Amino acid sequence: MRKYGLYLLIAVSLMTGCQKKDTVTVDTAAETTQESSETGLKAESEPESTAENLSGTDQNGNTDVDARADRLAPIPIAVNGEYDGEWDDADQTPIITSRCDKVYVQGDGYDALKQSLTSLNKKLVSQNKEEYASYKKEAEDMRNNYPDMKQSYVCNYEFNPVRFDHTVVSMYWLKYYDLGGAHPSSVTEYHNFDTQTGKELELCDVVKDLPGFRKYVEEELSDQKEEKVLFEDYEMTVDSLFAGTDGYGPLGWCITKTGVCIHFDQYVIASYAAGAVEVEVPFAGNETMFQTDYIGKASEGWAKKTSPWETVTYGNGGTDTSVSYHFDDAADGYGTRNITIEREQGGKKEEFTMELYGQPQDGWIVMTDDGHPYLYTEIQSENDWRTLEVFNLKGEEICHVGTSNDSPHGALLNDPDGFYLTRRVDALGTYDAYRKFHVGESGMPVAENDVYTKVNVCDSKEDEAALVSTRELPVTVFDADGSGKEEKLPAGTKYYVRATDLESFVDMELSDGRRCRLAVGKSDKGWGFEIDGVYEEDCFEFIPYAG
């Protein structure tokens, strides 16, 4: 029996040539800061900046701090997965499952980058399908020969963002395999793009001083040799990878906020037990080694994605602090369970436990610019409803700050000053929508505007469900400059939801690409909206609300 699924994520580690490639629940909708009076169409996306602005210099060649900050501002992304699998007809246990993630940049602009990512998505999906087909018969034979083992094969390509801003897009796919052996295995495939041109970057596009860069990596590996128990011949492997002649494939590398990271998978230069080995060459102190345009944001704040039982150590007020967290098992997948946070600070150990409901997802240690650490952890309930639980790690005692109904949902969170969170909304349909946030004074995420932009993972409007009107509707049609003109569009017009404030308007895209706004008001039925005094269900053929 074949099953399929779909999920959304808002939408996050050379000498001889280049390598390609006390507690309150907070509804953050009410905790917004308005940076400008503009809402609606202009607020729904962050259009590409001009080449002048992106250069980071003014007309006299001096550094333009505002322009530099703009080019390092995050851009929103979304991810959907193509799933496949075979299940045992007798008891519906999986025989083999497969997933391949595809990434989409959200908002207007970035056309060249979107084309590059579309091509990359197609390539990876094709590769994943081929691998799935090759493992499927082996998995079925295993189930037939050893039915009591209930061994399930897994072949996943899992997307992980590293950096997504107006300058650089850096990411990797973790290719995860569980093929009946002693333990699972994985390999990583990195990709780095120039956001503005859509060009896939080679290492020499980012690193000016390749010999100096390589020397730094080799010295760092030498320092790790004993700790990681690197293979005796690891240096030869590193040489081959930099030269592009090694059988393990291309050198894995990515551009982070703080530097360029070289990645070696398990078994490449160390044993499986050692795990992956990474060396990051930092921008700070090595600025002349890199192309200036690709150097990331320098700030005191940071956010690190972390997993249960993983220990994160950081300096806090001159004292090293170590933090980890974990969850108890629940009676069922979405049951009640405890989260336990452990902290060691200045030799003093502390433990905090609290009851939560739902399945744990990702977690982050978030450090603000003024040195205030928090734990953000995402919890998923039934119907994929997600919340973000926030814990204060700075005080004498750990405490729960609050709960946000906006959550990362797989998005990149690496800067407390700017990140995107998503929530499920109901406005002429049920869908996920995102806004931009920053960490507020309380530690809770604070939205920077009141406009929710619909998550879109369709390559074209042909793949997207439209709302088809059944009557003439008054709209404001926007020109390219943002000016609006009142019109009435006839019955049969196709509308594609783009953004809403959940109160007074829903912005739409028409089949010809024009943008328009439907003025709406809350219905006296206690649910839904009215348009021009008419209940929404009497305005469209069908509105896809979730139950």
DRENROKE-512554 format. One record per residue (C-alpha): residue in one letter; x, y, z; residue number from 1. Coordinates in steps of 0.2 Angstrom, whole numbers, always signed. Layout:
<atoms>
(atom "a",(X,Y,Z),NUM) ...
</atoms>
This chain:
<atoms>
(atom "m",(+0,+0,+0),1) (atom "r",(+7,+17,-5),2) (atom "k",(+5,+32,+6),3) (atom "y",(+10,+50,+2),4) (atom "g",(+12,+66,+13),5) (atom "l",(+16,+84,+12),6) (atom "y",(+23,+96,+25),7) (atom "l",(+27,+114,+25),8) (atom "l",(+41,+122,+34),9) (atom "i",(+44,+141,+35),10) (atom "a",(+46,+146,+33),11) (atom "v",(+87,+138,+52),12) (atom "s",(+139,+122,+50),13) (atom "l",(+216,+128,-13),14) (atom "m",(+229,+128,-20),15) (atom "t",(+224,+118,-36),16) (atom "g",(+207,+125,-40),17) (atom "c",(+188,+127,-35),18) (atom "q",(+175,+116,-28),19) (atom "k",(+158,+118,-35),20) (atom "k",(+148,+117,-27),21) (atom "d",(+31,+170,+181),22) (atom "t",(+22,+162,+166),23) (atom "v",(+10,+169,+153),24) (atom "t",(+4,+163,+136),25) (atom "v",(+7,+176,+123),26) (atom "d",(-2,+178,+107),27) (atom "t",(+12,+187,+97),28) (atom "a",(-1,+194,+85),29) (atom "a",(-4,+207,+98),30) (atom "e",(+14,+209,+102),31) (atom "t",(+20,+219,+87),32) (atom "t",(+31,+234,+83),33) (atom "q",(+26,+243,+68),34) (atom "e",(+42,+249,+59),35) (atom "s",(+32,+260,+46),36) (atom "s",(+14,+264,+43),37) (atom "e",(+14,+254,+27),38) (atom "t",(+4,+237,+27),39) (atom "g",(-3,+225,+15),40) (atom "l",(+5,+223,-2),41) (atom "k",(+21,+231,+1),42) (atom "a",(+23,+223,+18),43) (atom "e",(+20,+205,+12),44) (atom "s",(+38,+203,+5),45) (atom "e",(+55,+211,+5),46) (atom "p",(+59,+215,-13),47) (atom "e",(+77,+214,-19),48) (atom "s",(+88,+229,-15),49) (atom "t",(+96,+239,-29),50) (atom "a",(+114,+236,-34),51) (atom "e",(+119,+252,-27),52) (atom "n",(+112,+248,-10),53) (atom "l",(+119,+231,-10),54) (atom "s",(+137,+237,-13),55) (atom "g",(+137,+244,+5),56) (atom "t",(+145,+260,+0),57) (atom "d",(+139,+278,-3),58) (atom "q",(+143,+288,-18),59) (atom "n",(+160,+293,-11),60) (atom "g",(+165,+275,-8),61) (atom "n",(+162,+276,+11),62) (atom "t",(+154,+261,+20),63) (atom "d",(+135,+263,+21),64) (atom "v",(+130,+254,+37),65) (atom "d",(+112,+254,+33),66) (atom "a",(+115,+246,+16),67) (atom "r",(+126,+233,+23),68) (atom "a",(+113,+229,+36),69) (atom "d",(+100,+228,+22),70) (atom "r",(+110,+216,+12),71) (atom "l",(+112,+204,+27),72) (atom "a",(+94,+205,+32),73) (atom "p",(+86,+187,+31),74) (atom "i",(+74,+181,+17),75) (atom "p",(+60,+169,+21),76) (atom "i",(+59,+152,+14),77) (atom "a",(+47,+137,+14),78) (atom "v",(+50,+119,+11),79) (atom "n",(+39,+105,+6),80) (atom "g",(+43,+86,+5),81) (atom "e",(+39,+73,-8),82) (atom "y",(+36,+57,+1),83) (atom "d",(+35,+39,-4),84) (atom "g",(+34,+22,+4),85) (atom "e",(+28,+4,+5),86) (atom "w",(+18,-3,+20),87) (atom "d",(+14,-20,+25),88) (atom "d",(-4,-24,+20),89) (atom "a",(-6,-36,+36),90) (atom "d",(-2,-23,+50),91) (atom "q",(+2,-7,+41),92) (atom "t",(+20,-6,+47),93) (atom "p",(+32,+3,+35),94) (atom "i",(+43,-8,+24),95) (atom "i",(+52,+7,+17),96) (atom "t",(+49,+26,+17),97) (atom "s",(+57,+40,+8),98) (atom "r",(+56,+59,+8),99) (atom "c",(+65,+72,-2),100) (atom "d",(+63,+91,+3),101) (atom "k",(+62,+105,-9),102) (atom "v",(+66,+123,-4),103) (atom "y",(+57,+139,-10),104) (atom "v",(+61,+157,-8),105) (atom "q",(+46,+167,-3),106) (atom "g",(+41,+184,-8),107) (atom "d",(+43,+194,-24),108) (atom "g",(+60,+196,-33),109) (atom "y",(+74,+184,-32),110) (atom "d",(+69,+177,-49),111) (atom "a",(+86,+171,-54),112) (atom "l",(+89,+162,-37),113) (atom "k",(+71,+154,-38),114) (atom "q",(+75,+147,-55),115) (atom "s",(+92,+140,-49),116) (atom "l",(+83,+132,-34),117) (atom "t",(+69,+125,-45),118) (atom "s",(+82,+116,-55),119) (atom "l",(+91,+110,-39),120) (atom "n",(+75,+103,-32),121) (atom "k",(+71,+93,-48),122) (atom "k",(+88,+86,-48),123) (atom "l",(+88,+80,-30),124) (atom "v",(+70,+73,-31),125) (atom "s",(+76,+63,-46),126) (atom "q",(+91,+56,-37),127) (atom "n",(+80,+52,-22),128) (atom "k",(+67,+43,-33),129) (atom "e",(+81,+32,-41),130) (atom "e",(+89,+28,-24),131) (atom "y",(+72,+23,-17),132) (atom "a",(+68,+12,-31),133) (atom "s",(+85,+3,-29),134) (atom "y",(+82,+0,-11),135) (atom "k",(+64,-5,-12),136) (atom "k",(+66,-23,-18),137) (atom "e",(+79,-26,-5),138) (atom "a",(+68,-19,+9),139) (atom "e",(+53,-30,+3),140) (atom "d",(+64,-46,+2),141) (atom "m",(+70,-42,+20),142) (atom "r",(+52,-41,+26),143) (atom "n",(+47,-57,+17),144) (atom "n",(+62,-67,+24),145) (atom "y",(+61,-60,+42),146) (atom "p",(+43,-54,+45),147) (atom "d",(+45,-54,+64),148) (atom "m",(+59,-41,+63),149) (atom "k",(+48,-27,+56),150) (atom "q",(+64,-19,+49),151) (atom "s",(+60,-3,+40),152) (atom "y",(+71,+5,+27),153) (atom "v",(+73,+24,+26),154) (atom "c",(+80,+35,+12),155) (atom "n",(+78,+53,+16),156) (atom "y",(+85,+69,+9),157) (atom "e",(+82,+82,+23),158) (atom "f",(+84,+100,+20),159) (atom "n",(+94,+111,+32),160) (atom "p",(+97,+130,+30),161) (atom "v",(+113,+138,+35),162) (atom "r",(+112,+156,+29),163) (atom "f",(+98,+164,+19),164) (atom "d",(+100,+183,+17),165) (atom "h",(+100,+196,+3),166) (atom "t",(+118,+191,-1),167) (atom "v",(+121,+173,+2),168) (atom "v",(+110,+157,+1),169) (atom "s",(+119,+142,+9),170) (atom "m",(+111,+126,+14),171) (atom "y",(+114,+107,+14),172) (atom "w",(+103,+91,+12),173) (atom "l",(+107,+77,+24),174) (atom "k",(+105,+61,+15),175) (atom "y",(+100,+49,+28),176) (atom "y",(+99,+30,+26),177) (atom "d",(+93,+16,+37),178) (atom "l",(+96,+1,+27),179) (atom "g",(+95,-13,+39),180) (atom "g",(+113,-12,+45),181) (atom "a",(+120,-10,+63),182) (atom "h",(+117,+9,+62),183) (atom "p",(+110,+22,+50),184) (atom "s",(+122,+32,+39),185) (atom "s",(+122,+49,+32),186) (atom "v",(+131,+60,+19),187) (atom "t",(+129,+79,+16),188) (atom "e",(+127,+88,+0),189) (atom "y",(+130,+107,+1),190) (atom "h",(+125,+121,-10),191) (atom "n",(+129,+139,-10),192) (atom "f",(+122,+153,-21),193) (atom "d",(+123,+171,-24),194) (atom "t",(+106,+178,-19),195) (atom "q",(+106,+192,-32),196) (atom "t",(+112,+182,-47),197) (atom "g",(+107,+165,-43),198) (atom "k",(+124,+158,-47),199) (atom "e",(+130,+143,-38),200) (atom "l",(+146,+148,-29),201) (atom "e",(+162,+139,-30),202) (atom "l",(+174,+141,-15),203) (atom "c",(+186,+152,-25),204) (atom "d",(+171,+164,-27),205) (atom "v",(+171,+167,-9),206) (atom "v",(+189,+164,-3),207) (atom "k",(+202,+176,-11),208) (atom "d",(+217,+168,-2),209) (atom "l",(+215,+150,-5),210) (atom "p",(+232,+144,+1),211) (atom "g",(+230,+154,+17),212) (atom "f",(+212,+147,+19),213) (atom "r",(+218,+129,+16),214) (atom "k",(+233,+131,+28),215) (atom "y",(+220,+137,+42),216) (atom "v",(+210,+121,+39),217) (atom "e",(+225,+110,+40),218) (atom "e",(+231,+117,+56),219) (atom "e",(+214,+116,+64),220) (atom "l",(+213,+98,+59),221) (atom "s",(+230,+94,+66),222) (atom "d",(+224,+101,+82),223) (atom "q",(+209,+90,+82),224) (atom "k",(+218,+74,+77),225) (atom "e",(+220,+66,+94),226) (atom "e",(+203,+72,+100),227) (atom "k",(+193,+66,+85),228) (atom "v",(+206,+51,+82),229) (atom "l",(+208,+56,+64),230) (atom "f",(+213,+42,+52),231) (atom "e",(+232,+40,+49),232) (atom "d",(+230,+45,+31),233) (atom "y",(+218,+59,+33),234) (atom "e",(+229,+72,+26),235) (atom "m",(+230,+63,+10),236) (atom "t",(+211,+63,+9),237) (atom "v",(+210,+81,+13),238) (atom "d",(+222,+85,-1),239) (atom "s",(+212,+75,-13),240) (atom "l",(+196,+83,-8),241) (atom "f",(+203,+101,-10),242) (atom "a",(+209,+95,-27),243) (atom "g",(+193,+87,-32),244) (atom "t",(+200,+70,-35),245) (atom "d",(+194,+60,-20),246) (atom "g",(+181,+46,-22),247) (atom "y",(+171,+54,-8),248) (atom "g",(+164,+67,-20),249) (atom "p",(+166,+86,-19),250) (atom "l",(+173,+95,-4),251) (atom "g",(+158,+100,+7),252) (atom "w",(+157,+118,+13),253) (atom "c",(+145,+132,+17),254) (atom "i",(+145,+150,+21),255) (atom "t",(+139,+154,+39),256) (atom "k",(+135,+171,+47),257) (atom "t",(+153,+170,+55),258) (atom "g",(+164,+161,+42),259) (atom "v",(+166,+148,+29),260) (atom "c",(+164,+130,+36),261) (atom "i",(+172,+115,+29),262) (atom "h",(+163,+98,+32),263) (atom "f",(+169,+80,+32),264) (atom "d",(+156,+67,+34),265) (atom "q",(+158,+52,+45),266) (atom "y",(+171,+39,+39),267) (atom "v",(+179,+52,+27),268) (atom "i",(+193,+57,+39),269) (atom "a",(+188,+49,+55),270) (atom "s",(+178,+34,+61),271) (atom "y",(+159,+33,+63),272) (atom "a",(+160,+36,+82),273) (atom "a",(+169,+52,+79),274) (atom "g",(+155,+59,+69),275) (atom "a",(+156,+72,+56),276) (atom "v",(+172,+84,+57),277) (atom "e",(+170,+102,+54),278) (atom "v",(+182,+117,+53),279) (atom "e",(+176,+135,+52),280) (atom "v",(+187,+148,+46),281) (atom "p",(+180,+164,+54),282) (atom "f",(+178,+180,+45),283) (atom "a",(+183,+190,+60),284) (atom "g",(+202,+192,+60),285) (atom "n",(+203,+184,+42),286) (atom "e",(+194,+198,+33),287) (atom "t",(+207,+199,+19),288) (atom "m",(+205,+181,+15),289) (atom "f",(+187,+183,+9),290) (atom "q",(+177,+192,-4),291) (atom "t",(+170,+207,+6),292) (atom "d",(+153,+205,-1),293) (atom "y",(+150,+188,+7),294) (atom "i",(+156,+192,+24),295) (atom "g",(+142,+189,+36),296) (atom "k",(+134,+200,+50),297) (atom "a",(+145,+204,+64),298) (atom "s",(+135,+205,+80),299) (atom "e",(+136,+200,+99),300) (atom "g",(+119,+190,+97),301) (atom "w",(+118,+173,+90),302) (atom "a",(+106,+158,+90),303) (atom "k",(+112,+140,+89),304) (atom "k",(+100,+125,+84),305) (atom "t",(+102,+111,+97),306) (atom "s",(+95,+94,+100),307) (atom "p",(+89,+85,+116),308) (atom "w",(+103,+80,+127),309) (atom "e",(+116,+90,+117),310) (atom "t",(+126,+102,+128),311) (atom "v",(+129,+120,+122),312) (atom "t",(+142,+130,+131),313) (atom "y",(+144,+149,+130),314) (atom "g",(+152,+163,+140),315) (atom "n",(+139,+173,+151),316) (atom "g",(+145,+187,+161),317) (atom "g",(+163,+181,+161),318) (atom "t",(+158,+163,+167),319) (atom "d",(+156,+148,+156),320) (atom "t",(+138,+141,+156),321) (atom "s",(+133,+124,+149),322) (atom "v",(+115,+120,+145),323) (atom "s",(+106,+105,+139),324) (atom "y",(+88,+99,+139),325) (atom "h",(+78,+83,+136),326) (atom "f",(+60,+77,+136),327) (atom "d",(+52,+62,+145),328) (atom "d",(+42,+49,+134),329) (atom "a",(+24,+52,+133),330) (atom "a",(+10,+38,+133),331) (atom "d",(+7,+43,+115),332) (atom "g",(+14,+54,+102),333) (atom "y",(+5,+69,+107),334) (atom "g",(+3,+66,+125),335) (atom "t",(+9,+76,+140),336) (atom "r",(+27,+75,+144),337) (atom "n",(+40,+84,+155),338) (atom "i",(+54,+95,+148),339) (atom "t",(+70,+95,+159),340) (atom "i",(+83,+109,+157),341) (atom "e",(+100,+107,+165),342) (atom "r",(+112,+121,+168),343) (atom "e",(+129,+122,+175),344) (atom "q",(+135,+140,+179),345) (atom "g",(+150,+145,+189),346) (atom "g",(+151,+127,+196),347) (atom "k",(+133,+128,+202),348) (atom "k",(+121,+115,+194),349) (atom "e",(+103,+118,+192),350) (atom "e",(+88,+108,+185),351) (atom "f",(+71,+114,+179),352) (atom "t",(+56,+103,+175),353) (atom "m",(+40,+108,+167),354) (atom "e",(+25,+99,+159),355) (atom "l",(+21,+101,+141),356) (atom "y",(+9,+94,+129),357) (atom "g",(+14,+88,+112),358) (atom "q",(+28,+81,+102),359) (atom "p",(+45,+90,+103),360) (atom "q",(+52,+98,+87),361) (atom "d",(+68,+109,+86),362) (atom "g",(+76,+119,+99),363) (atom "w",(+88,+134,+100),364) (atom "i",(+99,+142,+112),365) (atom "v",(+96,+161,+108),366) (atom "m",(+108,+174,+115),367) (atom "t",(+103,+192,+113),368) (atom "d",(+115,+206,+109),369) (atom "d",(+115,+212,+127),370) (atom "g",(+120,+194,+133),371) (atom "h",(+103,+187,+138),372) (atom "p",(+101,+168,+134),373) (atom "y",(+85,+159,+131),374) (atom "l",(+80,+142,+126),375) (atom "y",(+67,+142,+112),376) (atom "t",(+59,+125,+109),377) (atom "e",(+45,+120,+97),378) (atom "i",(+31,+109,+101),379) (atom "q",(+19,+101,+89),380) (atom "s",(+1,+95,+93),381) (atom "e",(-12,+87,+83),382) (atom "n",(-16,+93,+66),383) (atom "d",(+2,+100,+65),384) (atom "w",(-3,+115,+77),385) (atom "r",(+14,+122,+83),386) (atom "t",(+19,+133,+98),387) (atom "l",(+35,+140,+103),388) (atom "e",(+40,+138,+122),389) (atom "v",(+52,+151,+129),390) (atom "f",(+63,+149,+144),391) (atom "n",(+74,+162,+153),392) (atom "l",(+92,+155,+156),393) (atom "k",(+100,+170,+163),394) (atom "g",(+93,+172,+181),395) (atom "e",(+97,+163,+197),396) (atom "e",(+83,+151,+192),397) (atom "i",(+78,+145,+175),398) (atom "c",(+60,+150,+172),399) (atom "h",(+47,+148,+158),400) (atom "v",(+44,+165,+150),401) (atom "g",(+29,+161,+139),402) (atom "t",(+21,+152,+124),403) (atom "s",(+20,+159,+107),404) (atom "n",(+8,+153,+94),405) (atom "d",(+21,+158,+80),406) (atom "s",(+35,+146,+78),407) (atom "p",(+49,+142,+67),408) (atom "h",(+41,+127,+58),409) (atom "g",(+58,+122,+51),410) (atom "a",(+64,+140,+47),411) (atom "l",(+81,+146,+49),412) (atom "l",(+84,+155,+66),413) (atom "n",(+102,+161,+68),414) (atom "d",(+100,+179,+73),415) (atom "p",(+90,+186,+87),416) (atom "d",(+88,+202,+78),417) (atom "g",(+78,+195,+63),418) (atom "f",(+70,+179,+59),419) (atom "y",(+53,+172,+52),420) (atom "l",(+40,+162,+61),421) (atom "t",(+24,+155,+54),422) (atom "r",(+7,+150,+61),423) (atom "r",(-9,+143,+54),424) (atom "v",(-22,+156,+50),425) (atom "d",(-40,+157,+44),426) (atom "a",(-44,+171,+31),427) (atom "l",(-53,+165,+15),428) (atom "g",(-45,+148,+18),429) (atom "t",(-34,+139,+31),430) (atom "y",(-15,+140,+27),431) (atom "d",(+2,+143,+35),432) (atom "a",(+8,+161,+35),433) (atom "y",(+23,+170,+41),434) (atom "r",(+29,+186,+48),435) (atom "k",(+46,+193,+53),436) (atom "f",(+51,+194,+71),437) (atom "h",(+65,+199,+83),438) (atom "v",(+68,+194,+101),439) (atom "g",(+59,+206,+113),440) (atom "e",(+65,+213,+130),441) (atom "s",(+55,+199,+138),442) (atom "g",(+63,+186,+128),443) (atom "m",(+47,+182,+118),444) (atom "p",(+47,+184,+99),445) (atom "v",(+40,+201,+94),446) (atom "a",(+32,+203,+76),447) (atom "e",(+38,+218,+66),448) (atom "n",(+21,+220,+57),449) (atom "d",(+3,+214,+58),450) (atom "v",(+3,+207,+40),451) (atom "y",(+3,+188,+38),452) (atom "t",(+10,+182,+21),453) (atom "k",(+4,+165,+15),454) (atom "v",(+17,+152,+13),455) (atom "n",(+18,+147,-5),456) (atom "v",(+27,+131,-12),457) (atom "c",(+20,+131,-29),458) (atom "d",(+31,+133,-45),459) (atom "s",(+17,+142,-54),460) (atom "k",(-1,+147,-51),461) (atom "e",(-6,+132,-62),462) (atom "d",(-1,+121,-47),463) (atom "e",(-10,+132,-34),464) (atom "a",(-28,+131,-29),465) (atom "a",(-38,+147,-33),466) (atom "l",(-53,+155,-26),467) (atom "v",(-66,+157,-40),468) (atom "s",(-79,+171,-37),469) (atom "t",(-97,+168,-40),470) (atom "r",(-102,+187,-40),471) (atom "e",(-94,+203,-45),472) (atom "l",(-83,+209,-31),473) (atom "p",(-75,+227,-27),474) (atom "v",(-56,+227,-26),475) (atom "t",(-42,+239,-25),476) (atom "v",(-30,+234,-40),477) (atom "f",(-12,+240,-37),478) (atom "d",(+0,+246,-50),479) (atom "a",(+19,+242,-50),480) (atom "d",(+22,+258,-40),481) (atom "g",(+10,+253,-26),482) (atom "s",(-4,+265,-30),483) (atom "g",(-21,+258,-30),484) (atom "k",(-37,+260,-41),485) (atom "e",(-54,+254,-37),486) (atom "e",(-62,+241,-48),487) (atom "k",(-76,+228,-49),488) (atom "l",(-70,+211,-55),489) (atom "p",(-83,+200,-63),490) (atom "a",(-89,+183,-57),491) (atom "g",(-78,+169,-62),492) (atom "t",(-62,+179,-58),493) (atom "k",(-48,+168,-50),494) (atom "y",(-40,+174,-34),495) (atom "y",(-24,+168,-26),496) (atom "v",(-22,+172,-8),497) (atom "r",(-6,+181,-4),498) (atom "a",(-7,+191,+13),499) (atom "t",(-19,+197,+26),500) (atom "d",(-20,+206,+42),501) (atom "l",(-34,+194,+49),502) (atom "e",(-45,+209,+52),503) (atom "s",(-49,+221,+37),504) (atom "f",(-41,+214,+21),505) (atom "v",(-35,+200,+11),506) (atom "d",(-22,+203,-3),507) (atom "m",(-24,+193,-19),508) (atom "e",(-14,+189,-35),509) (atom "l",(-24,+188,-51),510) (atom "s",(-21,+176,-65),511) (atom "d",(-12,+189,-75),512) (atom "g",(+0,+193,-61),513) (atom "r",(-9,+209,-55),514) (atom "r",(-11,+212,-36),515) (atom "c",(-27,+217,-28),516) (atom "r",(-35,+219,-11),517) (atom "l",(-51,+213,-5),518) (atom "a",(-58,+223,+10),519) (atom "v",(-66,+211,+22),520) (atom "g",(-75,+213,+39),521) (atom "k",(-78,+200,+53),522) (atom "s",(-95,+191,+50),523) (atom "d",(-109,+192,+63),524) (atom "k",(-111,+173,+61),525) (atom "g",(-96,+172,+73),526) (atom "w",(-85,+165,+60),527) (atom "g",(-77,+171,+44),528) (atom "f",(-78,+187,+34),529) (atom "e",(-90,+197,+24),530) (atom "i",(-85,+206,+8),531) (atom "d",(-95,+221,+3),532) (atom "g",(-109,+215,+15),533) (atom "v",(-110,+198,+8),534) (atom "y",(-104,+182,+18),535) (atom "e",(-88,+175,+11),536) (atom "e",(-96,+158,+6),537) (atom "d",(-108,+167,-5),538) (atom "c",(-94,+175,-14),539) (atom "f",(-84,+160,-20),540) (atom "e",(-87,+143,-27),541) (atom "f",(-77,+135,-13),542) (atom "i",(-66,+141,+2),543) (atom "p",(-53,+128,+8),544) (atom "y",(-55,+129,+27),545) (atom "a",(-48,+115,+38),546) (atom "g",(-59,+107,+51),547) 
</atoms>
